[in-house]
Amino acid sequence: MSYSRRSLLAVLAALPACGFTPAYGPGGAATGLRGAIAIDEPSDEEGYYLVRRLEERLGTGAAAEYRLSASLAIRQDGLGITPDQEITRYRIRGELTWALRHIARDEVVADGRTSNFTAYSAPVFDDTRGSVAGNTVSVITAERDARERLMTILADQLVSRLIATAPDWRR
């Protein structure tokens, strides 16, 4: 066995002694979260993508003890600009503000805000070739995919935050 492999095994053996518990392991912070959180219904396409990803990670919350409310703010900026002032790349920034409420006690037990971004290309007309480098359908599809990716990123950040703070709000 190499030196680095022995060192890694020593570190892994010492982790339980320092109080480390895997989030998804027995007794970990994520234990019992699946199905314990109901998520508010989405109101738009981005909300649908967000809720879909949250339910993939947390379950549907049939017998929920908590209710998760989320609010999205999304902005789109032009990034790549041609000499003719045509935008060829867009950045979509999203901010997710959320609150987790204990249903029976009707109190907010955790809340926060997370943000991130993604981007997509929007090809423009090429004067030298006399053709369009992309078409409307491809640009619309690229934008929709970027928005869906952003919702996945924000949902994953939220779930990570819930798991990390679960010992605090699950008392």
Chimera marker file (.cmm) of the C-alpha trace (Angstrom):
<marker_set name="trace">
<marker id="1" x="0.000" y="0.000" z="0.000" r="1" g="1" b="0" radius="0.5"/>
<marker id="2" x="1.404" y="3.404" z="-0.899" r="1" g="1" b="0" radius="0.5"/>
<marker id="3" x="2.071" y="6.176" z="1.611" r="1" g="1" b="0" radius="0.5"/>
<marker id="4" x="-0.767" y="8.370" z="0.284" r="1" g="1" b="0" radius="0.5"/>
<marker id="5" x="-3.243" y="5.504" z="0.514" r="1" g="1" b="0" radius="0.5"/>
<marker id="6" x="-2.256" y="4.830" z="4.154" r="1" g="1" b="0" radius="0.5"/>
<marker id="7" x="-2.605" y="8.537" z="4.930" r="1" g="1" b="0" radius="0.5"/>
<marker id="8" x="-6.066" y="8.617" z="3.406" r="1" g="1" b="0" radius="0.5"/>
<marker id="9" x="-7.140" y="5.560" z="5.399" r="1" g="1" b="0" radius="0.5"/>
<marker id="10" x="-5.824" y="7.151" z="8.609" r="1" g="1" b="0" radius="0.5"/>
<marker id="11" x="-7.804" y="10.341" z="7.919" r="1" g="1" b="0" radius="0.5"/>
<marker id="12" x="-10.965" y="8.361" z="7.133" r="1" g="1" b="0" radius="0.5"/>
<marker id="13" x="-10.542" y="6.314" z="10.312" r="1" g="1" b="0" radius="0.5"/>
<marker id="14" x="-10.159" y="9.497" z="12.384" r="1" g="1" b="0" radius="0.5"/>
<marker id="15" x="-13.241" y="11.262" z="10.972" r="1" g="1" b="0" radius="0.5"/>
<marker id="16" x="-15.796" y="9.592" z="13.271" r="1" g="1" b="0" radius="0.5"/>
<marker id="17" x="-13.701" y="10.592" z="16.288" r="1" g="1" b="0" radius="0.5"/>
<marker id="18" x="-14.003" y="14.286" z="15.352" r="1" g="1" b="0" radius="0.5"/>
<marker id="19" x="-17.796" y="14.110" z="15.128" r="1" g="1" b="0" radius="0.5"/>
<marker id="20" x="-18.069" y="13.805" z="11.335" r="1" g="1" b="0" radius="0.5"/>
<marker id="21" x="-21.161" y="11.930" z="10.192" r="1" g="1" b="0" radius="0.5"/>
<marker id="22" x="-22.033" y="11.495" z="6.512" r="1" g="1" b="0" radius="0.5"/>
<marker id="23" x="-25.199" y="13.466" z="5.721" r="1" g="1" b="0" radius="0.5"/>
<marker id="24" x="-26.876" y="10.478" z="4.070" r="1" g="1" b="0" radius="0.5"/>
<marker id="25" x="-25.403" y="7.883" z="6.427" r="1" g="1" b="0" radius="0.5"/>
<marker id="26" x="-27.153" y="6.360" z="9.449" r="1" g="1" b="0" radius="0.5"/>
<marker id="27" x="-27.839" y="9.161" z="11.919" r="1" g="1" b="0" radius="0.5"/>
<marker id="28" x="-26.730" y="11.814" z="9.409" r="1" g="1" b="0" radius="0.5"/>
<marker id="29" x="-28.378" y="15.221" z="8.987" r="1" g="1" b="0" radius="0.5"/>
<marker id="30" x="-30.342" y="14.091" z="5.916" r="1" g="1" b="0" radius="0.5"/>
<marker id="31" x="-31.898" y="11.124" z="7.739" r="1" g="1" b="0" radius="0.5"/>
<marker id="32" x="-35.663" y="11.534" z="7.762" r="1" g="1" b="0" radius="0.5"/>
<marker id="33" x="-35.765" y="14.579" z="5.467" r="1" g="1" b="0" radius="0.5"/>
<marker id="34" x="-37.128" y="12.671" z="2.489" r="1" g="1" b="0" radius="0.5"/>
<marker id="35" x="-40.890" y="13.215" z="2.460" r="1" g="1" b="0" radius="0.5"/>
<marker id="36" x="-40.818" y="15.512" z="5.517" r="1" g="1" b="0" radius="0.5"/>
<marker id="37" x="-40.999" y="18.770" z="3.514" r="1" g="1" b="0" radius="0.5"/>
<marker id="38" x="-43.943" y="19.871" z="1.382" r="1" g="1" b="0" radius="0.5"/>
<marker id="39" x="-43.084" y="22.410" z="-1.298" r="1" g="1" b="0" radius="0.5"/>
<marker id="40" x="-45.385" y="25.221" z="-2.431" r="1" g="1" b="0" radius="0.5"/>
<marker id="41" x="-46.858" y="24.839" z="-5.913" r="1" g="1" b="0" radius="0.5"/>
<marker id="42" x="-44.970" y="26.581" z="-8.740" r="1" g="1" b="0" radius="0.5"/>
<marker id="43" x="-46.467" y="29.589" z="-10.487" r="1" g="1" b="0" radius="0.5"/>
<marker id="44" x="-44.371" y="29.646" z="-13.669" r="1" g="1" b="0" radius="0.5"/>
<marker id="45" x="-42.020" y="27.549" z="-15.785" r="1" g="1" b="0" radius="0.5"/>
<marker id="46" x="-38.920" y="28.334" z="-13.702" r="1" g="1" b="0" radius="0.5"/>
<marker id="47" x="-40.855" y="27.520" z="-10.536" r="1" g="1" b="0" radius="0.5"/>
<marker id="48" x="-41.863" y="24.203" z="-12.061" r="1" g="1" b="0" radius="0.5"/>
<marker id="49" x="-38.215" y="23.296" z="-12.747" r="1" g="1" b="0" radius="0.5"/>
<marker id="50" x="-37.253" y="24.348" z="-9.223" r="1" g="1" b="0" radius="0.5"/>
<marker id="51" x="-40.014" y="22.336" z="-7.528" r="1" g="1" b="0" radius="0.5"/>
<marker id="52" x="-39.339" y="19.323" z="-9.728" r="1" g="1" b="0" radius="0.5"/>
<marker id="53" x="-35.686" y="19.269" z="-8.672" r="1" g="1" b="0" radius="0.5"/>
<marker id="54" x="-36.519" y="19.867" z="-5.005" r="1" g="1" b="0" radius="0.5"/>
<marker id="55" x="-38.977" y="16.968" z="-5.066" r="1" g="1" b="0" radius="0.5"/>
<marker id="56" x="-36.347" y="14.751" z="-6.725" r="1" g="1" b="0" radius="0.5"/>
<marker id="57" x="-34.017" y="15.478" z="-3.809" r="1" g="1" b="0" radius="0.5"/>
<marker id="58" x="-36.484" y="15.779" z="-0.899" r="1" g="1" b="0" radius="0.5"/>
<marker id="59" x="-39.483" y="13.696" z="-1.961" r="1" g="1" b="0" radius="0.5"/>
<marker id="60" x="-43.069" y="14.876" z="-2.346" r="1" g="1" b="0" radius="0.5"/>
<marker id="61" x="-43.890" y="15.528" z="1.296" r="1" g="1" b="0" radius="0.5"/>
<marker id="62" x="-47.054" y="13.423" z="1.564" r="1" g="1" b="0" radius="0.5"/>
<marker id="63" x="-46.836" y="13.338" z="5.374" r="1" g="1" b="0" radius="0.5"/>
<marker id="64" x="-44.937" y="16.592" z="5.691" r="1" g="1" b="0" radius="0.5"/>
<marker id="65" x="-43.946" y="18.187" z="8.954" r="1" g="1" b="0" radius="0.5"/>
<marker id="66" x="-42.549" y="21.279" z="7.199" r="1" g="1" b="0" radius="0.5"/>
<marker id="67" x="-43.586" y="23.543" z="4.316" r="1" g="1" b="0" radius="0.5"/>
<marker id="68" x="-41.043" y="25.187" z="2.016" r="1" g="1" b="0" radius="0.5"/>
<marker id="69" x="-41.895" y="28.485" z="0.329" r="1" g="1" b="0" radius="0.5"/>
<marker id="70" x="-39.620" y="29.956" z="-2.307" r="1" g="1" b="0" radius="0.5"/>
<marker id="71" x="-39.511" y="33.161" z="-4.301" r="1" g="1" b="0" radius="0.5"/>
<marker id="72" x="-37.449" y="33.597" z="-7.465" r="1" g="1" b="0" radius="0.5"/>
<marker id="73" x="-35.947" y="36.740" z="-8.964" r="1" g="1" b="0" radius="0.5"/>
<marker id="74" x="-34.429" y="36.229" z="-12.412" r="1" g="1" b="0" radius="0.5"/>
<marker id="75" x="-32.511" y="38.727" z="-14.547" r="1" g="1" b="0" radius="0.5"/>
<marker id="76" x="-30.985" y="38.324" z="-17.969" r="1" g="1" b="0" radius="0.5"/>
<marker id="77" x="-27.972" y="40.319" z="-19.203" r="1" g="1" b="0" radius="0.5"/>
<marker id="78" x="-26.246" y="40.463" z="-22.565" r="1" g="1" b="0" radius="0.5"/>
<marker id="79" x="-22.592" y="39.389" z="-22.389" r="1" g="1" b="0" radius="0.5"/>
<marker id="80" x="-21.095" y="38.877" z="-25.846" r="1" g="1" b="0" radius="0.5"/>
<marker id="81" x="-21.607" y="41.810" z="-28.175" r="1" g="1" b="0" radius="0.5"/>
<marker id="82" x="-20.507" y="41.968" z="-31.826" r="1" g="1" b="0" radius="0.5"/>
<marker id="83" x="-19.039" y="45.106" z="-33.430" r="1" g="1" b="0" radius="0.5"/>
<marker id="84" x="-22.545" y="45.644" z="-34.872" r="1" g="1" b="0" radius="0.5"/>
<marker id="85" x="-23.904" y="45.762" z="-31.288" r="1" g="1" b="0" radius="0.5"/>
<marker id="86" x="-25.701" y="42.434" z="-31.543" r="1" g="1" b="0" radius="0.5"/>
<marker id="87" x="-25.754" y="40.262" z="-28.428" r="1" g="1" b="0" radius="0.5"/>
<marker id="88" x="-24.394" y="36.749" z="-28.943" r="1" g="1" b="0" radius="0.5"/>
<marker id="89" x="-24.339" y="35.468" z="-25.362" r="1" g="1" b="0" radius="0.5"/>
<marker id="90" x="-26.687" y="35.968" z="-22.441" r="1" g="1" b="0" radius="0.5"/>
<marker id="91" x="-26.238" y="35.428" z="-18.713" r="1" g="1" b="0" radius="0.5"/>
<marker id="92" x="-29.241" y="34.519" z="-16.590" r="1" g="1" b="0" radius="0.5"/>
<marker id="93" x="-28.884" y="35.349" z="-12.907" r="1" g="1" b="0" radius="0.5"/>
<marker id="94" x="-31.218" y="33.902" z="-10.356" r="1" g="1" b="0" radius="0.5"/>
<marker id="95" x="-31.809" y="34.624" z="-6.709" r="1" g="1" b="0" radius="0.5"/>
<marker id="96" x="-33.863" y="32.265" z="-4.594" r="1" g="1" b="0" radius="0.5"/>
<marker id="97" x="-35.299" y="33.491" z="-1.307" r="1" g="1" b="0" radius="0.5"/>
<marker id="98" x="-36.800" y="30.698" z="0.791" r="1" g="1" b="0" radius="0.5"/>
<marker id="99" x="-38.430" y="29.984" z="4.127" r="1" g="1" b="0" radius="0.5"/>
<marker id="100" x="-39.042" y="26.659" z="5.836" r="1" g="1" b="0" radius="0.5"/>
<marker id="101" x="-42.038" y="26.657" z="8.140" r="1" g="1" b="0" radius="0.5"/>
<marker id="102" x="-42.942" y="24.047" z="10.762" r="1" g="1" b="0" radius="0.5"/>
<marker id="103" x="-46.569" y="23.301" z="9.875" r="1" g="1" b="0" radius="0.5"/>
<marker id="104" x="-47.938" y="22.406" z="13.321" r="1" g="1" b="0" radius="0.5"/>
<marker id="105" x="-46.261" y="25.298" z="15.167" r="1" g="1" b="0" radius="0.5"/>
<marker id="106" x="-46.751" y="27.744" z="12.260" r="1" g="1" b="0" radius="0.5"/>
<marker id="107" x="-43.267" y="29.161" z="12.734" r="1" g="1" b="0" radius="0.5"/>
<marker id="108" x="-40.354" y="29.762" z="10.390" r="1" g="1" b="0" radius="0.5"/>
<marker id="109" x="-37.558" y="27.406" z="11.448" r="1" g="1" b="0" radius="0.5"/>
<marker id="110" x="-35.068" y="28.246" z="8.681" r="1" g="1" b="0" radius="0.5"/>
<marker id="111" x="-34.777" y="30.756" z="5.885" r="1" g="1" b="0" radius="0.5"/>
<marker id="112" x="-32.205" y="32.139" z="3.540" r="1" g="1" b="0" radius="0.5"/>
<marker id="113" x="-31.189" y="33.308" z="0.133" r="1" g="1" b="0" radius="0.5"/>
<marker id="114" x="-29.058" y="31.690" z="-2.537" r="1" g="1" b="0" radius="0.5"/>
<marker id="115" x="-28.002" y="32.927" z="-5.939" r="1" g="1" b="0" radius="0.5"/>
<marker id="116" x="-26.159" y="31.724" z="-9.001" r="1" g="1" b="0" radius="0.5"/>
<marker id="117" x="-26.038" y="32.165" z="-12.763" r="1" g="1" b="0" radius="0.5"/>
<marker id="118" x="-25.769" y="30.344" z="-16.049" r="1" g="1" b="0" radius="0.5"/>
<marker id="119" x="-25.422" y="31.438" z="-19.674" r="1" g="1" b="0" radius="0.5"/>
<marker id="120" x="-26.348" y="30.517" z="-23.217" r="1" g="1" b="0" radius="0.5"/>
<marker id="121" x="-25.373" y="31.525" z="-26.740" r="1" g="1" b="0" radius="0.5"/>
<marker id="122" x="-27.640" y="33.327" z="-29.185" r="1" g="1" b="0" radius="0.5"/>
<marker id="123" x="-26.071" y="33.196" z="-32.656" r="1" g="1" b="0" radius="0.5"/>
<marker id="124" x="-26.679" y="36.168" z="-34.945" r="1" g="1" b="0" radius="0.5"/>
<marker id="125" x="-26.800" y="36.868" z="-38.671" r="1" g="1" b="0" radius="0.5"/>
<marker id="126" x="-23.396" y="36.496" z="-40.346" r="1" g="1" b="0" radius="0.5"/>
<marker id="127" x="-22.996" y="39.197" z="-43.048" r="1" g="1" b="0" radius="0.5"/>
<marker id="128" x="-19.892" y="37.568" z="-44.527" r="1" g="1" b="0" radius="0.5"/>
<marker id="129" x="-21.706" y="34.313" z="-45.243" r="1" g="1" b="0" radius="0.5"/>
<marker id="130" x="-25.159" y="35.752" z="-45.731" r="1" g="1" b="0" radius="0.5"/>
<marker id="131" x="-26.656" y="33.275" z="-43.279" r="1" g="1" b="0" radius="0.5"/>
<marker id="132" x="-27.749" y="32.945" z="-39.709" r="1" g="1" b="0" radius="0.5"/>
<marker id="133" x="-25.378" y="31.026" z="-37.467" r="1" g="1" b="0" radius="0.5"/>
<marker id="134" x="-28.369" y="29.710" z="-35.478" r="1" g="1" b="0" radius="0.5"/>
<marker id="135" x="-32.130" y="29.835" z="-35.769" r="1" g="1" b="0" radius="0.5"/>
<marker id="136" x="-34.889" y="31.079" z="-33.504" r="1" g="1" b="0" radius="0.5"/>
<marker id="137" x="-35.792" y="27.591" z="-32.292" r="1" g="1" b="0" radius="0.5"/>
<marker id="138" x="-32.213" y="26.838" z="-31.242" r="1" g="1" b="0" radius="0.5"/>
<marker id="139" x="-31.933" y="30.149" z="-29.345" r="1" g="1" b="0" radius="0.5"/>
<marker id="140" x="-35.260" y="29.598" z="-27.546" r="1" g="1" b="0" radius="0.5"/>
<marker id="141" x="-34.214" y="26.045" z="-26.676" r="1" g="1" b="0" radius="0.5"/>
<marker id="142" x="-30.812" y="27.224" z="-25.414" r="1" g="1" b="0" radius="0.5"/>
<marker id="143" x="-32.487" y="29.842" z="-23.196" r="1" g="1" b="0" radius="0.5"/>
<marker id="144" x="-34.988" y="27.339" z="-21.810" r="1" g="1" b="0" radius="0.5"/>
<marker id="145" x="-32.188" y="24.851" z="-21.087" r="1" g="1" b="0" radius="0.5"/>
<marker id="146" x="-30.144" y="27.559" z="-19.334" r="1" g="1" b="0" radius="0.5"/>
<marker id="147" x="-33.119" y="28.497" z="-17.152" r="1" g="1" b="0" radius="0.5"/>
<marker id="148" x="-33.697" y="24.847" z="-16.272" r="1" g="1" b="0" radius="0.5"/>
<marker id="149" x="-29.988" y="24.427" z="-15.393" r="1" g="1" b="0" radius="0.5"/>
<marker id="150" x="-30.175" y="27.504" z="-13.186" r="1" g="1" b="0" radius="0.5"/>
<marker id="151" x="-33.179" y="26.126" z="-11.294" r="1" g="1" b="0" radius="0.5"/>
<marker id="152" x="-31.336" y="22.830" z="-10.760" r="1" g="1" b="0" radius="0.5"/>
<marker id="153" x="-28.320" y="24.709" z="-9.394" r="1" g="1" b="0" radius="0.5"/>
<marker id="154" x="-30.456" y="26.833" z="-7.047" r="1" g="1" b="0" radius="0.5"/>
<marker id="155" x="-32.467" y="23.816" z="-5.844" r="1" g="1" b="0" radius="0.5"/>
<marker id="156" x="-29.284" y="21.854" z="-5.133" r="1" g="1" b="0" radius="0.5"/>
<marker id="157" x="-27.837" y="24.805" z="-3.194" r="1" g="1" b="0" radius="0.5"/>
<marker id="158" x="-31.034" y="25.040" z="-1.144" r="1" g="1" b="0" radius="0.5"/>
<marker id="159" x="-31.068" y="21.315" z="-0.365" r="1" g="1" b="0" radius="0.5"/>
<marker id="160" x="-27.400" y="21.459" z="0.664" r="1" g="1" b="0" radius="0.5"/>
<marker id="161" x="-28.217" y="24.337" z="3.006" r="1" g="1" b="0" radius="0.5"/>
<marker id="162" x="-31.183" y="22.448" z="4.484" r="1" g="1" b="0" radius="0.5"/>
<marker id="163" x="-29.046" y="19.375" z="5.103" r="1" g="1" b="0" radius="0.5"/>
<marker id="164" x="-26.199" y="21.408" z="6.589" r="1" g="1" b="0" radius="0.5"/>
<marker id="165" x="-28.501" y="23.221" z="9.014" r="1" g="1" b="0" radius="0.5"/>
<marker id="166" x="-30.957" y="20.371" z="9.732" r="1" g="1" b="0" radius="0.5"/>
<marker id="167" x="-29.664" y="19.759" z="13.263" r="1" g="1" b="0" radius="0.5"/>
<marker id="168" x="-30.502" y="23.381" z="14.106" r="1" g="1" b="0" radius="0.5"/>
<marker id="169" x="-34.074" y="23.546" z="12.779" r="1" g="1" b="0" radius="0.5"/>
<marker id="170" x="-35.159" y="19.934" z="13.433" r="1" g="1" b="0" radius="0.5"/>
<marker id="171" x="-35.296" y="20.301" z="17.229" r="1" g="1" b="0" radius="0.5"/>
<link id1="1" id2="2" r="1" g="1" b="0" radius="0.2"/>
<link id1="2" id2="3" r="1" g="1" b="0" radius="0.2"/>
<link id1="3" id2="4" r="1" g="1" b="0" radius="0.2"/>
<link id1="4" id2="5" r="1" g="1" b="0" radius="0.2"/>
<link id1="5" id2="6" r="1" g="1" b="0" radius="0.2"/>
<link id1="6" id2="7" r="1" g="1" b="0" radius="0.2"/>
<link id1="7" id2="8" r="1" g="1" b="0" radius="0.2"/>
<link id1="8" id2="9" r="1" g="1" b="0" radius="0.2"/>
<link id1="9" id2="10" r="1" g="1" b="0" radius="0.2"/>
<link id1="10" id2="11" r="1" g="1" b="0" radius="0.2"/>
<link id1="11" id2="12" r="1" g="1" b="0" radius="0.2"/>
<link id1="12" id2="13" r="1" g="1" b="0" radius="0.2"/>
<link id1="13" id2="14" r="1" g="1" b="0" radius="0.2"/>
<link id1="14" id2="15" r="1" g="1" b="0" radius="0.2"/>
<link id1="15" id2="16" r="1" g="1" b="0" radius="0.2"/>
<link id1="16" id2="17" r="1" g="1" b="0" radius="0.2"/>
<link id1="17" id2="18" r="1" g="1" b="0" radius="0.2"/>
<link id1="18" id2="19" r="1" g="1" b="0" radius="0.2"/>
<link id1="19" id2="20" r="1" g="1" b="0" radius="0.2"/>
<link id1="20" id2="21" r="1" g="1" b="0" radius="0.2"/>
<link id1="21" id2="22" r="1" g="1" b="0" radius="0.2"/>
<link id1="22" id2="23" r="1" g="1" b="0" radius="0.2"/>
<link id1="23" id2="24" r="1" g="1" b="0" radius="0.2"/>
<link id1="24" id2="25" r="1" g="1" b="0" radius="0.2"/>
<link id1="25" id2="26" r="1" g="1" b="0" radius="0.2"/>
<link id1="26" id2="27" r="1" g="1" b="0" radius="0.2"/>
<link id1="27" id2="28" r="1" g="1" b="0" radius="0.2"/>
<link id1="28" id2="29" r="1" g="1" b="0" radius="0.2"/>
<link id1="29" id2="30" r="1" g="1" b="0" radius="0.2"/>
<link id1="30" id2="31" r="1" g="1" b="0" radius="0.2"/>
<link id1="31" id2="32" r="1" g="1" b="0" radius="0.2"/>
<link id1="32" id2="33" r="1" g="1" b="0" radius="0.2"/>
<link id1="33" id2="34" r="1" g="1" b="0" radius="0.2"/>
<link id1="34" id2="35" r="1" g="1" b="0" radius="0.2"/>
<link id1="35" id2="36" r="1" g="1" b="0" radius="0.2"/>
<link id1="36" id2="37" r="1" g="1" b="0" radius="0.2"/>
<link id1="37" id2="38" r="1" g="1" b="0" radius="0.2"/>
<link id1="38" id2="39" r="1" g="1" b="0" radius="0.2"/>
<link id1="39" id2="40" r="1" g="1" b="0" radius="0.2"/>
<link id1="40" id2="41" r="1" g="1" b="0" radius="0.2"/>
<link id1="41" id2="42" r="1" g="1" b="0" radius="0.2"/>
<link id1="42" id2="43" r="1" g="1" b="0" radius="0.2"/>
<link id1="43" id2="44" r="1" g="1" b="0" radius="0.2"/>
<link id1="44" id2="45" r="1" g="1" b="0" radius="0.2"/>
<link id1="45" id2="46" r="1" g="1" b="0" radius="0.2"/>
<link id1="46" id2="47" r="1" g="1" b="0" radius="0.2"/>
<link id1="47" id2="48" r="1" g="1" b="0" radius="0.2"/>
<link id1="48" id2="49" r="1" g="1" b="0" radius="0.2"/>
<link id1="49" id2="50" r="1" g="1" b="0" radius="0.2"/>
<link id1="50" id2="51" r="1" g="1" b="0" radius="0.2"/>
<link id1="51" id2="52" r="1" g="1" b="0" radius="0.2"/>
<link id1="52" id2="53" r="1" g="1" b="0" radius="0.2"/>
<link id1="53" id2="54" r="1" g="1" b="0" radius="0.2"/>
<link id1="54" id2="55" r="1" g="1" b="0" radius="0.2"/>
<link id1="55" id2="56" r="1" g="1" b="0" radius="0.2"/>
<link id1="56" id2="57" r="1" g="1" b="0" radius="0.2"/>
<link id1="57" id2="58" r="1" g="1" b="0" radius="0.2"/>
<link id1="58" id2="59" r="1" g="1" b="0" radius="0.2"/>
<link id1="59" id2="60" r="1" g="1" b="0" radius="0.2"/>
<link id1="60" id2="61" r="1" g="1" b="0" radius="0.2"/>
<link id1="61" id2="62" r="1" g="1" b="0" radius="0.2"/>
<link id1="62" id2="63" r="1" g="1" b="0" radius="0.2"/>
<link id1="63" id2="64" r="1" g="1" b="0" radius="0.2"/>
<link id1="64" id2="65" r="1" g="1" b="0" radius="0.2"/>
<link id1="65" id2="66" r="1" g="1" b="0" radius="0.2"/>
<link id1="66" id2="67" r="1" g="1" b="0" radius="0.2"/>
<link id1="67" id2="68" r="1" g="1" b="0" radius="0.2"/>
<link id1="68" id2="69" r="1" g="1" b="0" radius="0.2"/>
<link id1="69" id2="70" r="1" g="1" b="0" radius="0.2"/>
<link id1="70" id2="71" r="1" g="1" b="0" radius="0.2"/>
<link id1="71" id2="72" r="1" g="1" b="0" radius="0.2"/>
<link id1="72" id2="73" r="1" g="1" b="0" radius="0.2"/>
<link id1="73" id2="74" r="1" g="1" b="0" radius="0.2"/>
<link id1="74" id2="75" r="1" g="1" b="0" radius="0.2"/>
<link id1="75" id2="76" r="1" g="1" b="0" radius="0.2"/>
<link id1="76" id2="77" r="1" g="1" b="0" radius="0.2"/>
<link id1="77" id2="78" r="1" g="1" b="0" radius="0.2"/>
<link id1="78" id2="79" r="1" g="1" b="0" radius="0.2"/>
<link id1="79" id2="80" r="1" g="1" b="0" radius="0.2"/>
<link id1="80" id2="81" r="1" g="1" b="0" radius="0.2"/>
<link id1="81" id2="82" r="1" g="1" b="0" radius="0.2"/>
<link id1="82" id2="83" r="1" g="1" b="0" radius="0.2"/>
<link id1="83" id2="84" r="1" g="1" b="0" radius="0.2"/>
<link id1="84" id2="85" r="1" g="1" b="0" radius="0.2"/>
<link id1="85" id2="86" r="1" g="1" b="0" radius="0.2"/>
<link id1="86" id2="87" r="1" g="1" b="0" radius="0.2"/>
<link id1="87" id2="88" r="1" g="1" b="0" radius="0.2"/>
<link id1="88" id2="89" r="1" g="1" b="0" radius="0.2"/>
<link id1="89" id2="90" r="1" g="1" b="0" radius="0.2"/>
<link id1="90" id2="91" r="1" g="1" b="0" radius="0.2"/>
<link id1="91" id2="92" r="1" g="1" b="0" radius="0.2"/>
<link id1="92" id2="93" r="1" g="1" b="0" radius="0.2"/>
<link id1="93" id2="94" r="1" g="1" b="0" radius="0.2"/>
<link id1="94" id2="95" r="1" g="1" b="0" radius="0.2"/>
<link id1="95" id2="96" r="1" g="1" b="0" radius="0.2"/>
<link id1="96" id2="97" r="1" g="1" b="0" radius="0.2"/>
<link id1="97" id2="98" r="1" g="1" b="0" radius="0.2"/>
<link id1="98" id2="99" r="1" g="1" b="0" radius="0.2"/>
<link id1="99" id2="100" r="1" g="1" b="0" radius="0.2"/>
<link id1="100" id2="101" r="1" g="1" b="0" radius="0.2"/>
<link id1="101" id2="102" r="1" g="1" b="0" radius="0.2"/>
<link id1="102" id2="103" r="1" g="1" b="0" radius="0.2"/>
<link id1="103" id2="104" r="1" g="1" b="0" radius="0.2"/>
<link id1="104" id2="105" r="1" g="1" b="0" radius="0.2"/>
<link id1="105" id2="106" r="1" g="1" b="0" radius="0.2"/>
<link id1="106" id2="107" r="1" g="1" b="0" radius="0.2"/>
<link id1="107" id2="108" r="1" g="1" b="0" radius="0.2"/>
<link id1="108" id2="109" r="1" g="1" b="0" radius="0.2"/>
<link id1="109" id2="110" r="1" g="1" b="0" radius="0.2"/>
<link id1="110" id2="111" r="1" g="1" b="0" radius="0.2"/>
<link id1="111" id2="112" r="1" g="1" b="0" radius="0.2"/>
<link id1="112" id2="113" r="1" g="1" b="0" radius="0.2"/>
<link id1="113" id2="114" r="1" g="1" b="0" radius="0.2"/>
<link id1="114" id2="115" r="1" g="1" b="0" radius="0.2"/>
<link id1="115" id2="116" r="1" g="1" b="0" radius="0.2"/>
<link id1="116" id2="117" r="1" g="1" b="0" radius="0.2"/>
<link id1="117" id2="118" r="1" g="1" b="0" radius="0.2"/>
<link id1="118" id2="119" r="1" g="1" b="0" radius="0.2"/>
<link id1="119" id2="120" r="1" g="1" b="0" radius="0.2"/>
<link id1="120" id2="121" r="1" g="1" b="0" radius="0.2"/>
<link id1="121" id2="122" r="1" g="1" b="0" radius="0.2"/>
<link id1="122" id2="123" r="1" g="1" b="0" radius="0.2"/>
<link id1="123" id2="124" r="1" g="1" b="0" radius="0.2"/>
<link id1="124" id2="125" r="1" g="1" b="0" radius="0.2"/>
<link id1="125" id2="126" r="1" g="1" b="0" radius="0.2"/>
<link id1="126" id2="127" r="1" g="1" b="0" radius="0.2"/>
<link id1="127" id2="128" r="1" g="1" b="0" radius="0.2"/>
<link id1="128" id2="129" r="1" g="1" b="0" radius="0.2"/>
<link id1="129" id2="130" r="1" g="1" b="0" radius="0.2"/>
<link id1="130" id2="131" r="1" g="1" b="0" radius="0.2"/>
<link id1="131" id2="132" r="1" g="1" b="0" radius="0.2"/>
<link id1="132" id2="133" r="1" g="1" b="0" radius="0.2"/>
<link id1="133" id2="134" r="1" g="1" b="0" radius="0.2"/>
<link id1="134" id2="135" r="1" g="1" b="0" radius="0.2"/>
<link id1="135" id2="136" r="1" g="1" b="0" radius="0.2"/>
<link id1="136" id2="137" r="1" g="1" b="0" radius="0.2"/>
<link id1="137" id2="138" r="1" g="1" b="0" radius="0.2"/>
<link id1="138" id2="139" r="1" g="1" b="0" radius="0.2"/>
<link id1="139" id2="140" r="1" g="1" b="0" radius="0.2"/>
<link id1="140" id2="141" r="1" g="1" b="0" radius="0.2"/>
<link id1="141" id2="142" r="1" g="1" b="0" radius="0.2"/>
<link id1="142" id2="143" r="1" g="1" b="0" radius="0.2"/>
<link id1="143" id2="144" r="1" g="1" b="0" radius="0.2"/>
<link id1="144" id2="145" r="1" g="1" b="0" radius="0.2"/>
<link id1="145" id2="146" r="1" g="1" b="0" radius="0.2"/>
<link id1="146" id2="147" r="1" g="1" b="0" radius="0.2"/>
<link id1="147" id2="148" r="1" g="1" b="0" radius="0.2"/>
<link id1="148" id2="149" r="1" g="1" b="0" radius="0.2"/>
<link id1="149" id2="150" r="1" g="1" b="0" radius="0.2"/>
<link id1="150" id2="151" r="1" g="1" b="0" radius="0.2"/>
<link id1="151" id2="152" r="1" g="1" b="0" radius="0.2"/>
<link id1="152" id2="153" r="1" g="1" b="0" radius="0.2"/>
<link id1="153" id2="154" r="1" g="1" b="0" radius="0.2"/>
<link id1="154" id2="155" r="1" g="1" b="0" radius="0.2"/>
<link id1="155" id2="156" r="1" g="1" b="0" radius="0.2"/>
<link id1="156" id2="157" r="1" g="1" b="0" radius="0.2"/>
<link id1="157" id2="158" r="1" g="1" b="0" radius="0.2"/>
<link id1="158" id2="159" r="1" g="1" b="0" radius="0.2"/>
<link id1="159" id2="160" r="1" g="1" b="0" radius="0.2"/>
<link id1="160" id2="161" r="1" g="1" b="0" radius="0.2"/>
<link id1="161" id2="162" r="1" g="1" b="0" radius="0.2"/>
<link id1="162" id2="163" r="1" g="1" b="0" radius="0.2"/>
<link id1="163" id2="164" r="1" g="1" b="0" radius="0.2"/>
<link id1="164" id2="165" r="1" g="1" b="0" radius="0.2"/>
<link id1="165" id2="166" r="1" g="1" b="0" radius="0.2"/>
<link id1="166" id2="167" r="1" g="1" b="0" radius="0.2"/>
<link id1="167" id2="168" r="1" g="1" b="0" radius="0.2"/>
<link id1="168" id2="169" r="1" g="1" b="0" radius="0.2"/>
<link id1="169" id2="170" r="1" g="1" b="0" radius="0.2"/>
<link id1="170" id2="171" r="1" g="1" b="0" radius="0.2"/>
</marker_set>
